[in-house]
Amino acid sequence: MKKENYCKWNDSSVSDIEWEQMMAETDFQYPGVFSSLVHYIKSLSKEEEEAFVNKIEELEIENEEERQKQLFKMKSYFSKIGVRNIEHEYTIEEIKQKWISEFCTSLTEEKQKRCHMDQFMWHAFSYKMVEPILEGDVAKNQFDNIKKPDVYMFSENGEKVYRLYLPEKFKCYMLRLLYSEDVYFVDSEFKWTFILPHDYDCIWFSK
């Protein structure tokens, strides 16, 4: 159940229906575009290549500025609806180890290597090494309906762990505001976890 493009989760202005319609109308293929770009750069003179790279860097700066604006809006919105930070003592490495020990207890080191958990921890679920799981809309509904007064949130490649109070009005569709990949949620007692992977649909697992 791969998502067509994880960027769906980064654009809160696009509804699910609009997204599906848009994806149905496009023939975008990333590998092909990337290959064409490489060939294009190789065809440039040294001066043209420098100008092209400078332009890309300018665009990246503009994108980062826009990203920071959107992050500020996101934080303001979440604060407005009642999301609150709770103090905690976990480092990112500690909570990852805790997550693995709680949800992947049946996996030997060999099995973890086989499903490439060193790349992404959620591979334990996508490779069906740990089951049963809920996916897609069923997983979203489970996340929406369960009470979340005390949950941890972290990302695969992030450096911070957040412990949050999430009010009942906090729903899954709001997560499209997050500018993160591979976001993990887990309740404070480590009984369930909800994951937004970058190239796979939502995952819910409970013990």
Z-matrix of the N, CA and C atoms (Angstrom, degrees):
N
C 1 1.463
C 2 1.525 1 110.58
N 3 1.292 2 116.63 1 57.58
C 4 1.455 3 120.13 2 179.95
C 5 1.530 4 110.60 3 -69.17
N 6 1.322 5 115.90 4 141.66
C 7 1.451 6 119.14 5 170.70
C 8 1.521 7 107.64 6 -75.29
N 9 1.323 8 116.42 7 147.57
C 10 1.461 9 119.70 8 179.72
C 11 1.526 10 110.23 9 -63.38
N 12 1.310 11 115.78 10 -36.94
C 13 1.457 12 119.43 11 -178.29
C 14 1.520 13 108.15 12 -162.43
N 15 1.343 14 117.15 13 120.85
C 16 1.454 15 119.49 14 -174.14
C 17 1.521 16 112.18 15 -65.72
N 18 1.369 17 118.24 16 -14.98
C 19 1.463 18 120.21 17 -179.80
C 20 1.520 19 111.82 18 -61.08
N 21 1.332 20 116.97 19 -16.56
C 22 1.468 21 120.58 20 174.41
C 23 1.521 22 109.86 21 -49.70
N 24 1.323 23 115.79 22 -38.09
C 25 1.465 24 119.67 23 -174.70
C 26 1.519 25 112.10 24 -75.66
N 27 1.323 26 117.18 25 -9.87
C 28 1.468 27 120.18 26 -178.43
C 29 1.520 28 113.13 27 -97.49
N 30 1.333 29 118.54 28 -2.57
C 31 1.454 30 120.55 29 -174.25
C 32 1.514 31 110.41 30 -124.22
N 33 1.311 32 117.06 31 97.04
C 34 1.456 33 120.97 32 -176.46
C 35 1.518 34 112.39 33 -76.63
N 36 1.339 35 117.70 34 -8.77
C 37 1.461 36 120.35 35 -178.54
C 38 1.518 37 111.98 36 -84.49
N 39 1.333 38 117.73 37 -10.02
C 40 1.459 39 122.16 38 -178.76
C 41 1.523 40 109.90 39 -104.81
N 42 1.323 41 116.27 40 121.95
C 43 1.459 42 119.83 41 178.76
C 44 1.521 43 109.80 42 -74.82
N 45 1.320 44 117.02 43 164.23
C 46 1.460 45 120.87 44 179.08
C 47 1.525 46 111.30 45 -58.87
N 48 1.333 47 116.63 46 -41.52
C 49 1.472 48 120.44 47 -179.56
C 50 1.525 49 110.46 48 -65.21
N 51 1.342 50 116.52 49 -45.68
C 52 1.466 51 120.28 50 178.89
C 53 1.526 52 110.84 51 -61.35
N 54 1.349 53 115.53 52 -38.42
C 55 1.462 54 119.10 53 -179.76
C 56 1.528 55 111.03 54 -63.59
N 57 1.332 56 116.69 55 -46.86
C 58 1.459 57 120.60 56 -179.46
C 59 1.522 58 110.91 57 -61.75
N 60 1.328 59 116.95 58 -39.72
C 61 1.462 60 120.90 59 178.77
C 62 1.529 61 110.44 60 -64.71
N 63 1.333 62 115.72 61 -43.20
C 64 1.457 63 120.29 62 -179.00
C 65 1.521 64 110.82 63 -64.10
N 66 1.353 65 117.07 64 -44.33
C 67 1.454 66 120.45 65 -178.79
C 68 1.529 67 111.75 66 -66.69
N 69 1.343 68 116.35 67 -29.55
C 70 1.459 69 120.37 68 179.24
C 71 1.521 70 111.55 69 -71.08
N 72 1.341 71 116.12 70 -23.71
C 73 1.465 72 121.04 71 -176.63
C 74 1.524 73 113.53 72 -93.51
N 75 1.333 74 117.31 73 -8.89
C 76 1.459 75 119.44 74 -176.48
C 77 1.519 76 112.12 75 -106.03
N 78 1.314 77 116.41 76 149.83
C 79 1.460 78 120.60 77 175.97
C 80 1.524 79 110.04 78 -116.14
N 81 1.340 80 116.11 79 26.42
C 82 1.461 81 121.27 80 -178.69
C 83 1.518 82 111.39 81 -60.11
N 84 1.319 83 115.97 82 128.72
C 85 1.461 84 122.06 83 176.33
C 86 1.518 85 108.06 84 -129.20
N 87 1.323 86 117.36 85 109.12
C 88 1.471 87 120.77 86 -174.31
C 89 1.526 88 113.80 87 -55.48
N 90 1.350 89 120.24 88 -49.34
C 91 1.465 90 119.24 89 -177.70
C 92 1.521 91 112.93 90 -56.76
N 93 1.341 92 115.88 91 -39.97
C 94 1.458 93 119.41 92 -179.79
C 95 1.520 94 112.05 93 -66.32
N 96 1.337 95 115.33 94 -42.56
C 97 1.463 96 119.93 95 178.65
C 98 1.517 97 110.07 96 -63.41
N 99 1.328 98 116.81 97 -43.81
C 100 1.458 99 120.82 98 -179.22
C 101 1.533 100 110.82 99 -62.40
N 102 1.322 101 116.58 100 -43.75
C 103 1.453 102 121.06 101 179.37
C 104 1.522 103 111.06 102 -61.33
N 105 1.327 104 116.41 103 -42.94
C 106 1.464 105 120.84 104 178.93
C 107 1.518 106 110.98 105 -63.38
N 108 1.331 107 116.24 106 -38.19
C 109 1.459 108 120.76 107 -179.74
C 110 1.523 109 110.68 108 -64.92
N 111 1.335 110 116.44 109 -42.09
C 112 1.464 111 120.73 110 178.52
C 113 1.525 112 110.23 111 -60.55
N 114 1.330 113 115.89 112 -46.31
C 115 1.465 114 119.79 113 179.29
C 116 1.520 115 111.05 114 -63.29
N 117 1.326 116 116.76 115 -37.33
C 118 1.463 117 120.97 116 179.73
C 119 1.529 118 110.45 117 -63.66
N 120 1.339 119 116.60 118 -45.89
C 121 1.468 120 120.39 119 -179.17
C 122 1.527 121 110.73 120 -62.66
N 123 1.338 122 115.93 121 -39.46
C 124 1.460 123 119.84 122 -179.93
C 125 1.531 124 112.18 123 -64.16
N 126 1.334 125 116.71 124 -24.42
C 127 1.464 126 120.30 125 -177.99
C 128 1.525 127 112.68 126 -83.66
N 129 1.332 128 117.29 127 -7.44
C 130 1.462 129 120.87 128 -176.36
C 131 1.525 130 111.46 129 -84.83
N 132 1.322 131 113.70 130 152.69
C 133 1.463 132 118.60 131 171.71
C 134 1.521 133 107.89 132 -74.44
N 135 1.337 134 117.29 133 169.58
C 136 1.456 135 120.66 134 -178.50
C 137 1.527 136 111.06 135 -59.65
N 138 1.347 137 116.53 136 -42.78
C 139 1.462 138 120.71 137 -179.94
C 140 1.538 139 110.94 138 -65.23
N 141 1.334 140 115.54 139 -43.13
C 142 1.466 141 119.76 140 179.87
C 143 1.530 142 110.96 141 -64.86
N 144 1.337 143 115.63 142 -38.63
C 145 1.458 144 119.76 143 179.73
C 146 1.518 145 110.85 144 -64.91
N 147 1.349 146 117.53 145 -42.05
C 148 1.461 147 121.02 146 178.84
C 149 1.528 148 110.82 147 -62.32
N 150 1.346 149 115.63 148 -41.76
C 151 1.464 150 119.99 149 179.15
C 152 1.530 151 110.68 150 -64.68
N 153 1.334 152 115.49 151 -39.58
C 154 1.469 153 120.94 152 179.96
C 155 1.529 154 110.49 153 -64.82
N 156 1.316 155 116.67 154 -45.83
C 157 1.469 156 121.60 155 179.75
C 158 1.522 157 110.44 156 -63.66
N 159 1.330 158 117.43 157 -41.22
C 160 1.465 159 120.91 158 178.64
C 161 1.525 160 111.08 159 -61.03
N 162 1.340 161 115.27 160 -39.86
C 163 1.462 162 119.77 161 179.56
C 164 1.526 163 110.48 162 -65.15
N 165 1.320 164 116.18 163 -42.22
C 166 1.470 165 120.34 164 178.23
C 167 1.523 166 110.46 165 -61.14
N 168 1.333 167 116.55 166 -42.21
C 169 1.466 168 120.77 167 179.95
C 170 1.530 169 110.89 168 -64.12
N 171 1.351 170 116.57 169 -38.49
C 172 1.465 171 120.26 170 177.28
C 173 1.523 172 110.76 171 -62.65
N 174 1.333 173 115.29 172 -42.43
C 175 1.463 174 120.11 173 179.26
C 176 1.524 175 111.14 174 -64.77
N 177 1.343 176 116.40 175 -38.26
C 178 1.465 177 120.24 176 178.82
C 179 1.527 178 110.88 177 -63.76
N 180 1.338 179 116.57 178 -38.83
C 181 1.464 180 120.66 179 177.55
C 182 1.529 181 109.97 180 -63.87
N 183 1.348 182 116.14 181 -44.46
C 184 1.463 183 120.43 182 178.43
C 185 1.523 184 110.84 183 -61.99
N 186 1.342 185 116.06 184 -41.88
C 187 1.464 186 120.02 185 179.71
C 188 1.522 187 111.47 186 -64.15
N 189 1.344 188 116.44 187 -38.84
C 190 1.461 189 120.37 188 179.94
C 191 1.527 190 110.25 189 -67.01
N 192 1.336 191 117.01 190 -38.42
C 193 1.457 192 120.20 191 177.83
C 194 1.525 193 110.72 192 -63.90
N 195 1.328 194 115.92 193 -42.45
C 196 1.464 195 120.28 194 178.07
C 197 1.527 196 110.41 195 -65.77
N 198 1.328 197 116.37 196 -38.67
C 199 1.463 198 121.14 197 179.07
C 200 1.521 199 110.55 198 -60.77
N 201 1.336 200 116.35 199 -43.78
C 202 1.456 201 120.26 200 179.99
C 203 1.525 202 111.32 201 -63.89
N 204 1.340 203 116.92 202 -37.75
C 205 1.468 204 120.88 203 177.51
C 206 1.520 205 110.10 204 -62.98
N 207 1.342 206 115.49 205 -44.59
C 208 1.459 207 119.88 206 -178.56
C 209 1.527 208 111.17 207 -67.29
N 210 1.332 209 116.53 208 -36.69
C 211 1.464 210 120.24 209 177.30
C 212 1.525 211 111.18 210 -62.70
N 213 1.332 212 115.62 211 -40.39
C 214 1.464 213 120.18 212 178.44
C 215 1.530 214 110.21 213 -63.60
N 216 1.343 215 115.92 214 -43.90
C 217 1.465 216 120.09 215 178.21
C 218 1.529 217 110.83 216 -62.39
N 219 1.347 218 115.38 217 -41.37
C 220 1.457 219 120.31 218 179.95
C 221 1.526 220 110.86 219 -61.04
N 222 1.343 221 116.43 220 -48.38
C 223 1.456 222 120.38 221 -179.05
C 224 1.530 223 110.88 222 -62.23
N 225 1.345 224 116.18 223 -40.25
C 226 1.459 225 120.21 224 179.37
C 227 1.525 226 110.87 225 -63.83
N 228 1.336 227 115.88 226 -41.96
C 229 1.458 228 120.63 227 179.91
C 230 1.523 229 111.14 228 -65.66
N 231 1.342 230 116.84 229 -47.04
C 232 1.454 231 120.39 230 -179.80
C 233 1.532 232 110.89 231 -61.18
N 234 1.327 233 116.40 232 -39.66
C 235 1.462 234 120.53 233 178.61
C 236 1.526 235 110.40 234 -64.52
N 237 1.330 236 116.46 235 -38.80
C 238 1.464 237 122.22 236 -178.54
C 239 1.520 238 112.04 237 -63.30
N 240 1.353 239 116.93 238 -37.43
C 241 1.467 240 118.96 239 -177.36
C 242 1.530 241 112.00 240 -87.55
N 243 1.332 242 117.19 241 -0.03
C 244 1.459 243 119.53 242 171.91
C 245 1.510 244 117.04 243 109.49
N 246 1.334 245 118.78 244 8.78
C 247 1.469 246 121.01 245 176.26
C 248 1.526 247 108.31 246 -69.45
N 249 1.323 248 116.47 247 132.10
C 250 1.463 249 120.23 248 -177.79
C 251 1.534 250 110.97 249 -132.99
N 252 1.326 251 115.92 250 145.94
C 253 1.460 252 121.82 251 174.24
C 254 1.522 253 110.46 252 -81.12
N 255 1.324 254 115.72 253 143.04
C 256 1.462 255 122.23 254 175.59
C 257 1.530 256 107.17 255 -122.25
N 258 1.318 257 117.19 256 139.93
C 259 1.465 258 120.00 257 -179.33
C 260 1.529 259 110.92 258 -66.17
N 261 1.340 260 115.28 259 147.41
C 262 1.468 261 120.32 260 177.50
C 263 1.527 262 108.16 261 -155.69
N 264 1.335 263 115.57 262 173.09
C 265 1.461 264 119.79 263 -175.65
C 266 1.522 265 113.45 264 -120.74
N 267 1.331 266 118.85 265 3.74
C 268 1.462 267 121.14 266 -177.19
C 269 1.531 268 112.06 267 -74.20
N 270 1.317 269 116.87 268 138.13
C 271 1.462 270 121.19 269 164.75
C 272 1.522 271 106.59 270 -89.98
N 273 1.318 272 117.39 271 168.91
C 274 1.464 273 120.44 272 -179.29
C 275 1.527 274 110.87 273 -63.38
N 276 1.307 275 117.62 274 -39.86
C 277 1.459 276 120.33 275 -179.93
C 278 1.526 277 111.16 276 -68.14
N 279 1.316 278 116.62 277 -38.46
C 280 1.467 279 120.62 278 179.75
C 281 1.525 280 111.40 279 -64.57
N 282 1.329 281 116.59 280 -43.45
C 283 1.460 282 117.97 281 -177.48
C 284 1.527 283 111.19 282 -72.28
N 285 1.326 284 118.13 283 -31.17
C 286 1.465 285 120.51 284 175.16
C 287 1.531 286 110.52 285 -63.89
N 288 1.329 287 116.11 286 -44.66
C 289 1.455 288 119.94 287 178.85
C 290 1.530 289 111.17 288 -64.64
N 291 1.322 290 115.84 289 -39.07
C 292 1.460 291 120.94 290 177.47
C 293 1.529 292 109.80 291 -64.20
N 294 1.321 293 117.01 292 -42.98
C 295 1.470 294 122.28 293 179.91
C 296 1.529 295 110.05 294 -60.41
N 297 1.323 296 116.80 295 -46.22
C 298 1.478 297 121.05 296 -179.71
C 299 1.527 298 110.75 297 -64.66
N 300 1.322 299 116.06 298 -43.78
C 301 1.473 300 119.41 299 -177.35
C 302 1.519 301 111.96 300 -67.49
N 303 1.332 302 117.83 301 -28.65
C 304 1.458 303 121.38 302 -177.84
C 305 1.530 304 112.79 303 -86.65
N 306 1.346 305 116.99 304 -38.45
C 307 1.464 306 119.92 305 -172.61
C 308 1.531 307 114.40 306 -106.00
N 309 1.319 308 117.13 307 -11.18
C 310 1.473 309 120.01 308 -177.92
C 311 1.523 310 111.05 309 -126.62
N 312 1.304 311 116.25 310 37.24
C 313 1.466 312 120.68 311 -175.85
C 314 1.525 313 112.68 312 -62.37
N 315 1.336 314 117.52 313 -27.07
C 316 1.467 315 120.69 314 -176.88
C 317 1.528 316 113.08 315 -83.00
N 318 1.317 317 117.10 316 -5.97
C 319 1.466 318 120.09 317 -174.73
C 320 1.528 319 112.01 318 -94.53
N 321 1.314 320 115.71 319 121.00
C 322 1.461 321 120.60 320 173.49
C 323 1.520 322 108.99 321 -73.73
N 324 1.314 323 116.98 322 168.95
C 325 1.460 324 120.52 323 177.15
C 326 1.522 325 110.72 324 -59.13
N 327 1.318 326 116.13 325 -37.48
C 328 1.466 327 120.45 326 179.55
C 329 1.533 328 110.88 327 -62.93
N 330 1.335 329 116.75 328 -43.97
C 331 1.466 330 120.47 329 179.13
C 332 1.520 331 111.24 330 -66.61
N 333 1.328 332 116.42 331 -37.06
C 334 1.461 333 119.85 332 177.70
C 335 1.528 334 110.70 333 -62.99
N 336 1.325 335 116.37 334 -39.08
C 337 1.463 336 120.23 335 177.73
C 338 1.521 337 110.76 336 -67.88
N 339 1.348 338 116.21 337 -38.78
C 340 1.454 339 121.44 338 -177.40
C 341 1.531 340 111.86 339 -63.49
N 342 1.306 341 116.92 340 -33.60
C 343 1.469 342 119.38 341 179.17
C 344 1.528 343 112.06 342 -100.70
N 345 1.336 344 116.33 343 13.29
C 346 1.482 345 122.61 344 172.93
C 347 1.534 346 112.79 345 57.89
N 348 1.323 347 115.96 346 43.67
C 349 1.460 348 118.97 347 177.17
C 350 1.518 349 112.61 348 -67.82
N 351 1.324 350 116.70 349 -16.32
C 352 1.456 351 119.22 350 175.90
C 353 1.529 352 111.01 351 -68.89
N 354 1.332 353 116.32 352 -21.17
C 355 1.468 354 120.79 353 176.03
C 356 1.527 355 110.64 354 -87.06
N 357 1.335 356 115.52 355 -53.81
C 358 1.460 357 121.33 356 179.12
C 359 1.524 358 108.93 357 -142.73
N 360 1.307 359 116.48 358 126.23
C 361 1.454 360 120.15 359 -177.16
C 362 1.526 361 112.16 360 -63.03
N 363 1.336 362 117.76 361 -32.47
C 364 1.463 363 120.87 362 -177.13
C 365 1.530 364 112.32 363 -68.58
N 366 1.335 365 117.94 364 -8.94
C 367 1.463 366 120.05 365 174.78
C 368 1.535 367 111.20 366 -59.05
N 369 1.328 368 117.39 367 -23.64
C 370 1.464 369 120.51 368 176.85
C 371 1.523 370 110.49 369 -57.36
N 372 1.337 371 116.23 370 -31.45
C 373 1.466 372 121.45 371 -179.96
C 374 1.524 373 112.19 372 -91.47
N 375 1.330 374 117.00 373 -43.83
C 376 1.470 375 119.00 374 -177.18
C 377 1.529 376 111.89 375 -67.02
N 378 1.347 377 116.45 376 -28.01
C 379 1.462 378 120.44 377 176.25
C 380 1.538 379 111.70 378 -87.22
N 381 1.340 380 114.99 379 5.66
C 382 1.475 381 121.06 380 178.05
C 383 1.534 382 112.78 381 60.64
N 384 1.329 383 116.14 382 29.02
C 385 1.459 384 119.93 383 175.98
C 386 1.539 385 110.64 384 -77.99
N 387 1.336 386 115.20 385 -28.29
C 388 1.459 387 121.11 386 177.57
C 389 1.530 388 107.18 387 -124.04
N 390 1.314 389 116.35 388 123.76
C 391 1.463 390 121.53 389 -178.26
C 392 1.522 391 109.88 390 -143.40
N 393 1.353 392 117.33 391 165.75
C 394 1.465 393 127.44 392 -2.01
C 395 1.524 394 110.95 393 -85.44
N 396 1.309 395 116.64 394 153.67
C 397 1.449 396 121.68 395 176.93
C 398 1.526 397 109.20 396 -123.57
N 399 1.323 398 116.00 397 161.38
C 400 1.461 399 122.29 398 171.23
C 401 1.516 400 107.09 399 -106.57
N 402 1.330 401 116.66 400 145.35
C 403 1.459 402 120.51 401 -177.77
C 404 1.524 403 111.21 402 -132.20
N 405 1.328 404 115.59 403 162.47
C 406 1.456 405 121.36 404 172.92
C 407 1.513 406 114.15 405 59.51
N 408 1.346 407 116.03 406 -136.72
C 409 1.462 408 121.36 407 -175.83
C 410 1.521 409 112.39 408 -62.23
N 411 1.331 410 116.83 409 -33.38
C 412 1.469 411 119.85 410 179.00
C 413 1.529 412 109.88 411 -63.88
N 414 1.333 413 116.18 412 -41.36
C 415 1.470 414 120.84 413 178.04
C 416 1.525 415 110.50 414 -66.14
N 417 1.330 416 116.34 415 -42.10
C 418 1.469 417 120.19 416 178.57
C 419 1.524 418 110.71 417 -60.82
N 420 1.324 419 116.96 418 -45.07
C 421 1.463 420 120.69 419 -179.57
C 422 1.527 421 111.41 420 -61.95
N 423 1.323 422 115.80 421 -38.28
C 424 1.463 423 119.72 422 178.99
C 425 1.532 424 110.06 423 -63.64
N 426 1.325 425 116.04 424 -43.20
C 427 1.467 426 121.40 425 178.44
C 428 1.525 427 110.43 426 -63.93
N 429 1.336 428 116.57 427 -41.91
C 430 1.467 429 120.53 428 -178.47
C 431 1.519 430 112.03 429 -64.99
N 432 1.326 431 116.73 430 -37.87
C 433 1.464 432 120.56 431 -170.44
C 434 1.523 433 114.78 432 -88.32
N 435 1.313 434 117.51 433 -19.28
C 436 1.459 435 118.73 434 -179.28
C 437 1.527 436 110.31 435 -83.43
N 438 1.318 437 116.95 436 144.63
C 439 1.458 438 120.05 437 177.96
C 440 1.521 439 109.39 438 -72.98
N 441 1.342 440 115.45 439 140.12
C 442 1.468 441 120.22 440 -173.84
C 443 1.539 442 111.16 441 -131.51
N 444 1.313 443 117.13 442 59.22
C 445 1.468 444 118.44 443 -177.76
C 446 1.519 445 113.80 444 -75.07
N 447 1.336 446 116.48 445 -15.57
C 448 1.469 447 119.00 446 -174.69
C 449 1.529 448 108.39 447 -154.02
N 450 1.333 449 117.09 448 94.40
C 451 1.468 450 120.48 449 -177.34
C 452 1.526 451 110.19 450 -132.33
N 453 1.327 452 114.53 451 153.03
C 454 1.460 453 120.65 452 172.90
C 455 1.525 454 108.81 453 -98.37
N 456 1.313 455 115.45 454 145.17
C 457 1.462 456 121.81 455 175.31
C 458 1.524 457 108.61 456 -132.63
N 459 1.324 458 116.52 457 133.34
C 460 1.462 459 120.36 458 175.90
C 461 1.523 460 107.79 459 -155.02
N 462 1.323 461 116.12 460 164.25
C 463 1.468 462 119.89 461 178.14
C 464 1.521 463 109.18 462 -117.53
N 465 1.319 464 114.67 463 157.76
C 466 1.469 465 121.15 464 -174.46
C 467 1.521 466 112.41 465 -55.44
N 468 1.324 467 116.15 466 -44.82
C 469 1.467 468 120.03 467 -176.37
C 470 1.523 469 112.87 468 -107.74
N 471 1.332 470 115.89 469 12.85
C 472 1.459 471 119.25 470 -178.96
C 473 1.516 472 112.18 471 -79.91
N 474 1.309 473 115.36 472 173.37
C 475 1.463 474 121.34 473 -179.82
C 476 1.525 475 112.00 474 -114.11
N 477 1.345 476 116.84 475 -6.93
C 478 1.458 477 119.88 476 -175.72
C 479 1.520 478 111.09 477 -120.85
N 480 1.327 479 113.71 478 153.43
C 481 1.461 480 122.41 479 172.50
C 482 1.524 481 106.45 480 -117.40
N 483 1.328 482 116.96 481 134.19
C 484 1.455 483 121.25 482 177.93
C 485 1.528 484 109.24 483 -114.66
N 486 1.306 485 116.32 484 133.98
C 487 1.458 486 121.14 485 171.62
C 488 1.526 487 105.70 486 -108.98
N 489 1.327 488 116.07 487 121.68
C 490 1.454 489 120.27 488 -167.62
C 491 1.522 490 113.04 489 -127.49
N 492 1.320 491 114.56 490 148.04
C 493 1.455 492 121.33 491 163.74
C 494 1.516 493 106.55 492 -96.61
N 495 1.325 494 117.37 493 120.22
C 496 1.464 495 121.88 494 -179.89
C 497 1.524 496 109.04 495 -112.15
N 498 1.324 497 118.07 496 116.67
C 499 1.462 498 120.83 497 -179.37
C 500 1.526 499 111.27 498 -68.62
N 501 1.334 500 116.40 499 166.26
C 502 1.465 501 120.62 500 -178.09
C 503 1.521 502 112.14 501 -60.81
N 504 1.328 503 117.46 502 -29.96
C 505 1.474 504 119.88 503 -178.78
C 506 1.530 505 112.34 504 -73.75
N 507 1.341 506 117.55 505 -9.02
C 508 1.467 507 120.53 506 177.39
C 509 1.527 508 108.39 507 -75.24
N 510 1.331 509 117.00 508 116.38
C 511 1.460 510 122.20 509 -175.69
C 512 1.528 511 111.35 510 -120.55
N 513 1.321 512 114.74 511 163.11
C 514 1.459 513 121.38 512 -174.14
C 515 1.523 514 112.75 513 -58.74
N 516 1.346 515 117.98 514 -37.92
C 517 1.462 516 118.87 515 -175.93
C 518 1.526 517 112.12 516 -62.02
N 519 1.329 518 117.25 517 -23.42
C 520 1.458 519 120.55 518 179.28
C 521 1.523 520 112.03 519 -68.06
N 522 1.323 521 116.25 520 -19.36
C 523 1.465 522 119.80 521 -178.08
C 524 1.515 523 112.06 522 -69.28
N 525 1.323 524 117.78 523 -11.92
C 526 1.461 525 119.39 524 175.83
C 527 1.525 526 111.21 525 -67.18
N 528 1.338 527 116.21 526 -12.47
C 529 1.458 528 120.16 527 176.26
C 530 1.520 529 111.99 528 -76.18
N 531 1.321 530 117.16 529 -15.88
C 532 1.465 531 120.55 530 -176.48
C 533 1.522 532 111.67 531 -74.44
N 534 1.335 533 116.27 532 130.29
C 535 1.457 534 120.75 533 174.64
C 536 1.521 535 108.08 534 -96.50
N 537 1.294 536 116.35 535 63.84
C 538 1.460 537 121.46 536 -179.00
C 539 1.509 538 109.46 537 -142.43
N 540 1.330 539 115.66 538 156.82
C 541 1.451 540 120.29 539 173.86
C 542 1.521 541 108.66 540 -112.60
N 543 1.326 542 115.25 541 148.22
C 544 1.457 543 120.71 542 174.87
C 545 1.531 544 111.37 543 54.82
N 546 1.322 545 115.00 544 63.86
C 547 1.461 546 121.26 545 -178.64
C 548 1.523 547 109.70 546 -91.88
N 549 1.336 548 115.77 547 133.44
C 550 1.460 549 122.86 548 -179.14
C 551 1.527 550 109.94 549 -113.90
N 552 1.329 551 115.56 550 136.67
C 553 1.451 552 122.11 551 169.48
C 554 1.519 553 107.35 552 -119.69
N 555 1.317 554 116.79 553 143.19
C 556 1.467 555 120.74 554 177.25
C 557 1.525 556 107.80 555 -151.02
N 558 1.332 557 116.35 556 138.16
C 559 1.463 558 118.67 557 179.54
C 560 1.525 559 109.82 558 -70.64
N 561 1.305 560 115.87 559 161.33
C 562 1.464 561 120.57 560 -172.61
C 563 1.525 562 113.03 561 -64.54
N 564 1.343 563 117.76 562 -21.08
C 565 1.462 564 120.69 563 178.46
C 566 1.526 565 112.02 564 -97.56
N 567 1.304 566 116.94 565 3.40
C 568 1.468 567 123.68 566 178.43
C 569 1.542 568 111.81 567 56.69
N 570 1.332 569 114.45 568 46.98
C 571 1.466 570 119.82 569 176.38
C 572 1.532 571 111.40 570 -96.08
N 573 1.356 572 116.86 571 -27.07
C 574 1.461 573 120.75 572 178.79
C 575 1.516 574 110.49 573 -143.87
N 576 1.301 575 115.70 574 159.68
C 577 1.464 576 121.71 575 175.37
C 578 1.522 577 109.27 576 -141.19
N 579 1.320 578 115.07 577 144.35
C 580 1.467 579 122.55 578 178.43
C 581 1.522 580 106.84 579 -127.42
N 582 1.339 581 117.05 580 131.15
C 583 1.468 582 120.65 581 -171.40
C 584 1.527 583 110.73 582 -129.59
N 585 1.317 584 115.00 583 139.39
C 586 1.468 585 122.07 584 172.53
C 587 1.525 586 107.38 585 -113.35
N 588 1.330 587 118.14 586 88.90
C 589 1.464 588 120.12 587 179.37
C 590 1.522 589 111.45 588 -73.42
N 591 1.342 590 115.94 589 162.82
C 592 1.464 591 118.85 590 -176.63
C 593 1.515 592 113.04 591 -76.77
N 594 1.329 593 119.52 592 -27.61
C 595 1.470 594 119.28 593 -178.16
C 596 1.521 595 112.27 594 -137.15
N 597 1.330 596 115.13 595 32.72
C 598 1.459 597 120.34 596 178.29
C 599 1.516 598 105.99 597 -148.08
N 600 1.329 599 117.00 598 154.91
C 601 1.454 600 118.30 599 -176.04
C 602 1.530 601 110.76 600 -71.08
N 603 1.342 602 115.59 601 171.36
C 604 1.463 603 121.15 602 -178.78
C 605 1.524 604 110.84 603 -56.63
N 606 1.317 605 115.44 604 146.34
C 607 1.467 606 121.23 605 -178.13
C 608 1.543 607 108.70 606 -128.26
N 609 1.327 608 115.39 607 134.71
C 610 1.463 609 121.81 608 173.19
C 611 1.515 610 107.90 609 -124.49
N 612 1.322 611 116.13 610 133.43
C 613 1.460 612 120.26 611 175.09
C 614 1.509 613 108.54 612 -140.37
N 615 1.325 614 115.54 613 136.39
C 616 1.466 615 120.43 614 175.23
C 617 1.513 616 109.78 615 -134.04
N 618 1.308 617 114.97 616 148.05
C 619 1.474 618 120.26 617 -177.60
C 620 1.517 619 111.15 618 -82.05
